[in-house]
Amino acid sequence: MSLVDWRPIGAGLAPMGILRRSNINSTTDSCRPHSRHGFTLVELLVVIGIIALLISILMPALTRARQSAQAVSCSSNLRQIGLAFQMYAQSNKGSLPTCGYEYELSQNINLWPSLIHPYLNRSTGQEPGRDYMRCEVMIRGTADDPNHQLNTYGVNYCRVISYDMPDSYNNPDGTKPWWAAGTKKLIRLKADTFLAADAVGSVVYTPEVWSFDSDFDGNGVVDTNASLGWEAKYNRLDPRHPGKTANMLFGDGHVTAVPVAEWEKNINNIWNSGK
């Protein structure tokens, strides 16, 4: 008998030696234990370190994106308020809404938000900027808004919007007091005079009347009237957006972000001084 037996496989012949060797290899492979792969502690630490690095890189970008989106939303709110001012003026012989009338003095009510509310087509709330269309950056319940009542937008008081009072409040010489000189007509506002802006409360005190006498942010430039007490910071203007800017609505209806430094210096007579 030869060393290799030939047996039929299909239509041909195959040497038995090869078959036996193949069977032996197969048996040996099936008995060999399978190796199990997994992460080592070092590898896990490397992966965790990479993830932490990516998060540290992405978080500032995500924060900037969120702040930018909030600023855009705030700007949109002011544009809608600007349109409401225009519609109010068209219905009231060109006049802007007032801060209040005589009967509001004892109630400390600022009337302008509720006067433009009907023009904003909202079924709930009474004051835009407080009950709805709030700036998301000013969070309810913070130190600036402890009672959840303050508006997030304030008008230029008293160089654009003030109290409309009867003649019984006139000065001895017959002139109106500065705080009740009457609200301006919209058509008389210059394009670079601010009408409303980001604020803590429904008014921004004009620095021409409440002159700056202290440096709130410590940059060497006076920017606040300290006599206003809790309202003092930037006379209620709130530069809450990136770059220390405040969104401002201007006389011609456009809205732009204004650095607080420009407002402090009354660039382009932004306060409407002397008017």
C-alpha positions in Angstrom: 0.0 0.0 0.0 1.3 3.4 -0.9 1.9 6.2 1.5 -1.0 8.1 0.0 -4.4 6.4 -0.6 -6.5 7.9 -3.3 -10.2 8.1 -2.7 -12.9 9.6 -4.9 -14.1 13.1 -4.1 -16.8 14.3 -6.5 -15.7 13.5 -10.0 -12.0 13.2 -9.2 -9.5 11.7 -6.7 -7.8 13.3 -3.8 -4.9 11.9 -1.7 -6.0 10.7 1.7 -2.9 12.1 3.3 -4.1 15.6 2.4 -7.5 14.9 3.8 -6.0 13.6 7.0 -3.8 16.6 7.4 -6.7 19.0 6.7 -8.8 17.3 9.3 -6.0 17.5 11.8 -5.6 21.3 11.2 -9.3 21.9 11.5 -9.5 20.0 14.8 -6.6 21.8 16.2 -8.1 25.2 15.2 -11.4 24.4 16.8 -9.8 23.4 20.1 -7.6 26.5 20.3 -9.1 29.1 22.7 -10.2 32.4 21.1 -8.4 35.6 22.2 -10.8 38.3 23.7 -10.0 41.9 22.8 -10.9 44.9 25.1 -9.7 48.4 26.2 -6.9 48.6 28.7 -7.0 51.2 31.5 -4.5 53.3 29.6 -6.5 53.2 26.4 -9.7 54.3 28.3 -7.8 57.2 29.9 -6.6 58.3 26.5 -10.1 58.2 25.0 -11.5 60.1 28.0 -8.7 62.7 27.7 -9.5 63.2 24.0 -13.2 63.6 24.7 -12.4 66.2 27.4 -10.2 68.1 25.0 -12.8 68.2 22.3 -15.4 69.5 24.8 -13.0 72.2 26.0 -12.5 73.3 22.4 -16.2 73.2 21.5 -17.8 74.7 24.6 -16.6 78.3 24.0 -17.8 78.1 20.4 -21.2 76.8 21.6 -21.4 79.5 24.2 -20.7 82.2 21.6 -23.3 80.7 19.3 -25.9 80.7 22.1 -25.1 84.3 23.0 -25.3 85.4 19.4 -28.7 83.7 19.0 -29.9 85.4 22.1 -28.8 88.8 20.8 -30.6 88.2 17.5 -33.8 87.2 19.3 -33.5 90.3 21.5 -33.0 92.5 18.4 -36.1 91.0 16.8 -38.1 91.9 19.9 -37.0 95.5 19.7 -37.9 95.7 16.0 -41.4 94.5 16.8 -41.7 97.0 19.6 -40.5 99.6 17.1 -43.3 98.6 14.7 -45.8 98.9 17.5 -44.5 102.4 18.3 -45.1 103.3 14.7 -48.6 101.9 14.6 -49.4 103.7 17.9 -48.2 107.0 16.5 -50.2 106.6 13.3 -53.3 106.2 15.5 -52.5 109.1 17.8 -51.6 112.0 15.6 -48.0 111.1 15.4 -47.4 111.0 19.2 -45.5 108.2 20.9 -47.0 106.6 24.0 -46.5 108.2 27.4 -44.8 106.9 30.6 -48.0 107.7 32.5 -50.7 110.2 33.4 -51.6 112.0 36.6 -53.5 109.1 38.1 -50.6 106.7 37.6 -48.2 108.7 39.8 -49.4 107.2 43.1 -49.3 103.7 41.5 -45.8 104.0 40.0 -47.0 102.6 36.7 -45.1 103.0 33.5 -47.8 103.0 30.8 -46.0 102.8 27.5 -45.7 99.0 27.3 -49.4 98.5 27.9 -50.3 101.2 25.4 -48.5 99.5 22.5 -49.6 96.0 23.6 -52.8 96.0 21.4 -50.6 96.5 18.3 -48.6 93.4 18.9 -51.4 90.9 18.4 -50.9 89.0 21.6 -53.8 87.3 23.4 -52.0 87.0 26.8 -50.0 89.4 28.9 -50.1 93.2 29.1 -46.6 94.4 28.7 -44.2 93.5 25.9 -40.7 93.0 27.3 -42.1 91.8 30.7 -44.9 89.4 30.1 -43.7 88.3 26.7 -41.0 89.1 24.2 -38.5 89.3 27.0 -34.8 89.3 26.4 -33.6 85.8 27.4 -30.3 87.1 28.8 -32.1 88.9 31.7 -33.3 85.9 33.8 -36.2 86.3 36.1 -35.4 86.2 39.8 -31.9 87.5 39.5 -30.5 90.4 41.6 -31.6 92.8 38.8 -35.2 91.4 38.9 -35.9 90.0 42.4 -39.7 90.3 42.1 -39.9 89.1 38.5 -41.6 92.3 37.6 -39.1 94.4 35.7 -39.2 95.0 32.0 -36.2 93.9 29.9 -36.5 97.0 27.6 -36.6 100.7 28.6 -37.4 103.9 26.8 -35.3 107.0 26.5 -36.7 108.9 29.5 -37.2 111.9 29.5 -35.7 113.1 26.2 -38.1 111.1 24.1 -40.8 109.6 26.3 -42.0 111.2 29.6 -45.1 111.8 31.6 -48.0 113.8 30.1 -49.3 115.9 32.9 -52.1 118.6 33.1 -51.2 122.3 33.5 -51.7 122.1 37.3 -48.2 120.5 37.4 -46.6 123.4 35.5 -43.7 125.4 37.0 -44.5 128.9 38.4 -43.5 130.4 35.0 -46.0 128.2 33.3 -43.5 125.8 31.7 -43.8 122.0 32.1 -41.5 120.4 34.6 -38.6 118.4 32.9 -40.1 115.1 34.0 -43.5 115.9 32.4 -42.6 117.8 29.3 -44.7 115.5 27.2 -43.7 112.7 24.9 -42.2 113.5 21.5 -43.8 112.9 18.2 -42.2 110.1 16.3 -41.6 112.1 13.1 -39.5 114.6 15.1 -37.0 111.9 16.3 -33.7 111.8 14.5 -32.5 108.5 13.1 -29.5 108.4 15.5 -31.6 109.1 18.7 -32.4 106.0 20.7 -36.0 105.4 21.5 -35.7 102.1 23.5 -32.9 99.8 24.5 -31.9 96.8 26.7 -32.6 97.9 30.2 -33.4 96.8 33.7 -36.9 98.2 33.9 -39.1 100.2 31.6 -37.0 103.4 31.4 -33.4 104.4 30.8 -32.6 107.7 32.7 -31.0 110.2 30.3 -27.5 111.1 31.6 -28.2 114.7 30.7 -30.6 114.9 33.7 -29.2 112.1 35.9 -25.6 113.0 35.2 -22.8 110.5 35.6 -20.9 110.9 38.8 -19.4 107.4 39.5 -17.6 104.7 37.6 -19.6 101.5 37.9 -17.4 99.2 35.9 -14.0 100.6 37.1 -12.7 101.5 33.6 -11.8 105.0 34.5 -14.9 106.6 32.8 -17.9 107.8 34.8 -21.0 105.9 33.6 -23.6 105.9 36.4 -25.5 108.3 38.6 -25.0 106.8 42.1 -28.0 108.7 43.6 -30.4 106.3 41.7 -29.6 103.6 44.3 -30.4 100.1 43.1 -31.2 101.5 39.7 -27.8 103.1 39.3 -25.9 100.8 37.0 -25.5 102.7 33.7 -28.7 104.6 34.6 -30.6 101.4 34.0 -29.2 100.7 30.5 -28.1 97.1 30.4 -25.2 96.2 28.1 -25.9 92.5 28.4 -24.8 91.2 25.0 -21.3 90.2 23.7 -18.8 92.9 23.6 -20.5 94.8 26.4 -23.2 96.0 24.0 -26.9 96.9 24.3 -29.4 96.5 21.5 -31.0 99.8 20.8 -34.1 100.8 18.8 -33.6 104.2 17.0 -35.9 106.9 15.8 -36.1 105.6 12.2 -36.9 102.0 13.4 -33.6 100.3 12.9 -32.0 98.3 15.7 -28.3 97.9 16.3 -25.9 96.8 19.1 -24.2 99.8 20.7 -21.1 99.5 22.9 -21.8 101.0 26.3 -18.7 103.3 25.8 -20.5 105.0 22.9 -23.6 105.5 24.9 -21.6 106.9 27.9 -20.0 109.5 25.6 -23.3 110.4 23.8 -21.8 109.7 20.4 -23.9 111.3 17.7 -26.1 112.8 20.4 -27.7 109.4 21.0 -29.5 110.7 24.1 -31.2 113.5 22.2 -29.6 116.0 24.5 -30.9 119.6 24.7 -34.1 118.7 22.9 
